[in-house]
Amino acid sequence: MLAEQLIRAYVDGWKEHNPAKILSTLHPDCVLIESQGQAIRGAHKIIREVEKRIAGEYGPWKINQWDITTLVVANELCFLEWIFEAHKSFEGASLVRFKEGKISSVREYRTTQPLWEASEE
């Protein structure tokens, strides 16, 4: 599967609350470092975390929006910017690495202040 297709399937899996779809994109040794700093190691641990969120173990959880605004693939590395909304809305970016045709790591960063545009200077 092409890198862009993997990324879009991964994001769609989260938006659709579809653990099987997410799992289909992940290398077994995948590492997810979420924007708040939590590190989850191993595809099956990542899926357990998804299932806990879907089940509401941390309170009500629903992704209202996760739109990719920029996506750049360079060999075994992908950079994407996105707009995300669950309980609140924010923008962020992810660095994604690939191994053996699957996602091997996702490192997320989120904004903490409103973004400025270069044209606004």
N, C-alpha and C positions, 0 to 999 in steps of 0.2 A: 504494500500500500504506500502511496506517495505521502511525504511528510505533511503536506497541507491537508490531505484527506484524513490523516491520523488526527491532526490537531482539531479539525472541524468535527470529527466523530467524537473525540474526547469532550469537547465543549458541549456538543449536542447531548451527549450522554448525561452530563451534569444537569443541563436544563430540563431534560426529559425525565429525570430521576430514574435512569436506566443503568444500573450497575453492570449488567452484562455488556452493554455497549462500551462503557468506560474500560472494563477489563479487556475487551478485545483489542484495545489500542496500546496496552501497557506491557512492557517487558516484565518478566517475573521479578526482577531485581530493581524495579523502578523506585525512585525516590521522589517524593513530593514535598517541597518546602513551601508552605503556604505563606501568604503575605504577612500574617501576624507572627510568623516565626516557627510555627509547629512543623516538625519534620516527621514524615511518615515513610517508613522504609519497607518496601515489598508490595507488589501489586495486590495481593490478597488483604493486606492490612489497609491499604488505601480503600479497597472496596468495602471492608468492614466499617470504615469511617463514613463512607457514603451512605451505607445502609443505616447507620446510627442517626445520621442527619435526616434521612428520609422518614425514619420512624419517629422523629421528633424527640429523641433522647436529650437534645440540648435546647428544647423549646421549639416553637413553630419554625419551620424552615421551608422556604420556597424561593427559588431563583426566578425573579421577575424579568431579568434582562441579563444577558452576557453576550454582548456584541463585539466581535473582533473588528477593530478599525484599521489596523495595520498588521500585515503578516509578511515576513521576509524569511525565506529559507536559504541557507547557505550550507550545502553538504549535510553534515550530521548535526546542524544547529539551526534552530528556528527562533526568531524573535517576533513577539506579537504584542500589540497594544490592544486594550479592551476597555469597555464600559460595563460595569457590573452593578446589579442591584438585587439585593435580597431584603434585608431589614433596612439598609440604607444604600444609597448609590455612591459609587466612586469609580475613578479611572485607575488603570494599572497596566502593568506589562508583565510578560513572562518570557523566560529563557527556557527553551525546550531542547533536550538532546535526544538522539536516537541511537539505538543499538539493535542490530539484527532485525531491522524492519519494524521496530516498535518504539514507543516512547520510553526512554530510560531514565529521564529526570525532567522535572518541572520545577522551576524556581520562580515564584510569583512575587511581584512588588506592587504595592498600591500607593496611590497618592494620599497625602495627608492634608494638603492644601489645594485650593482651586488652581488649575493649570492656567498658564498664560500662553498666548499665541504670539509668535514673533511679529506678526503684523500689528499687534497692539502696542508695540514699544513706542 
